[in-house]
Amino acid sequence: MEHPVTTTSREIYTNPWMSLREDTFRRPDGSDGVYGVIDKPDYALVIALEADRLGMVEQYRYPIGLRRWEFVQGTAPDRAEMPAGELAARELREETGLTAATWTYLGLLDVAPGVSSQRGRAYLATDLTAGAPDREDTEADMRFAWVPRAEFEDRVRAGDITDAQTLAAYALLMLRSP
């Protein structure tokens, strides 16, 4: 199957976390189109699991104007690229203070492929050791808590946990579980 061919691409906006570009393209049938794309670096997501409890963080999410509970996740500073496993360990330590002796790769997640190029890699972190978090300034209001799996599932059903990456990563975890 043929794909559209990009004819022009221009950056509209950029900041330390993302950029927005506008592409024009030619479809296989010869017609022209335009697309806006949000480019963000790939991220890592971590499910910290201890016994039957999941490590979660809560923070204010400006675009939706709400505090949300989610699994640890993030990108390298200033849109840098970093190996996914290293990024996962960095985010877990930074946001929660935890370090993990055992890492299991769960799978690849596309954030919003209709509007963004960003992709994420989900990991399970076990054999955990506690420590002090080292959060970035933008994470100063972040809270960490252990949530029993049954409570997590109840909160998902109730619409209290809605982060799409968190839900998708949990599905990957469930597919791995016996």
N, C-alpha and C positions, 0 to 999 in steps of 0.2 A: 504494500500500500504506500502510495506517495504521501509526502508530508508537505506542509507549506514551507516556502523558502523565505527567510528574512531578507528584506531589501534595504531597510535602514533601521538603526537603533540609536536612540539618544537618551542620555540620562536626564531626568526631569528634576530629581531631588536626591540628596544623600545626607546621611547623618552617621554617627558612629555605630548604629545598629542595623541600618538597612539602606537600600537605595530603591528608587522607583525609575523604571525606564519605560519608554514607549517605543514599540517596534511596529514597523509596517512590514507586511509580508504579501507574498503571492501564493494563492491557493493552487492546488493541482489543476483546477478547472480554468486557471488563468485570471480569476477575479482577485482584486486586492482587498486587504483587510488591515486592521490596526488592533494592537493589543497592548494593554498596560500590564507590566510585570513587576512585582515586588521581589527584589533580590535580597536574600538574607543568607548568612553563612549557615552551613549545616549545624545541627544541634545534637546534643546527647541528652537522653532522658534516663533516669535511674529509678528503678523500683528497689528501695532498700527493704529487705524482708528479714524480720527477726521473729522466730517462732511463727505465730499466725498474725503478726502485726506488720502493717505497711508504714514506712516512713513517708510522711507527707509534709509539704510546706504550704503556708497560706500567705498570700500577699495581695496588695491592691493592684488590680489590672486596669490601668488608665483607660484604654479604649472602650471598655464596657462599664467603667465607673463602679466596679464591685470588687470586693475581696473574694478570692477564690482559693480553694484547696486543690492542690495538684501534686503530682510527683515531681521530684527534683528534675530540673531541666534547664538548659541554657547553651549559649554559644561562647566562643572565645572573645575576649575584648577586642574592640575596634575592627570587627568583621574579619579577624584573622582566621585562618584555617588551622585546624589542629586534629591529629588522629583521634578518631571517635572514642576509643578506649581511654586515652589520656584525658580527653575532655570530660568523659563521664566521671572519672575519679576526681578530677578537679572540681566539678560542680557539686558532687556529693560532699566533699570535704568543705568547700566554701559555704554551701547553704546549710549544712547540718552539723558539720564537725566530724561526721562519721568517716571511717576508712573501712574498706572491705578487703578481705583476704581472698574471696572467691567472686569472680565475675562470670556471668553467663550472658552471651549475646542473645537477645530475644527477637530482633528483627528491625526492618526498615519501615519508617513512617513518612509519608508525604503530607505536609501540613495542610496545604490548600492548593492542589496542583492546578486549579483553574485560575489562580491569581498570583501564586508565589512559586519561586524556584526552590524554596527551602525544603530540605529533607532532614530526617532525624534518625538516629540509631538508638534503640531502646536496649537497656541492659538490666539484668537482675544482679543486685549486690547482696551478698550474704557473708557470714562469718565476720560480723561487724565489730569495730572498736570505736567507742565514743571519744569525742574530743570537742574542742571549742570551734564553732563556726567562724569563718573569716569572710563575712559578706561584703559585697560591694556597697557603695553609698546608696545605689538605687534599690538595694534589698534591705535597707535599715529597718523597715516595718515588717519584715518577714518573720513568721512564727513556724516552729517545727513541732510535730506531734506524731506519736505512734497511734495508728488507727487499726483496730482489729478488722480482719477481712470481712466478717459478717456486717460490721458497722459500715465499712466502706461500701459494700453492696447495697445496704439499706439507704445510704446517703445518695448513691447513684440513682436508685429507684425513685427517691423523693425529689430529685432534681437539684440537690445541694452540691454535688460534684458534677461539673459540666465540661471541664477542660477536655477537648477532643483528643489531644495527645495522651493524656492520662487514661482516658477510657480505651483508646486503641492499644496502648501498651499493656493495660490490664487484660485485654482480650488475648494478646500474644502470650502473656503469662499463663492464662487459663488453658490455652492450647498446648502448653508445655507440661502442665500439671497432670498427674495421673488421675 
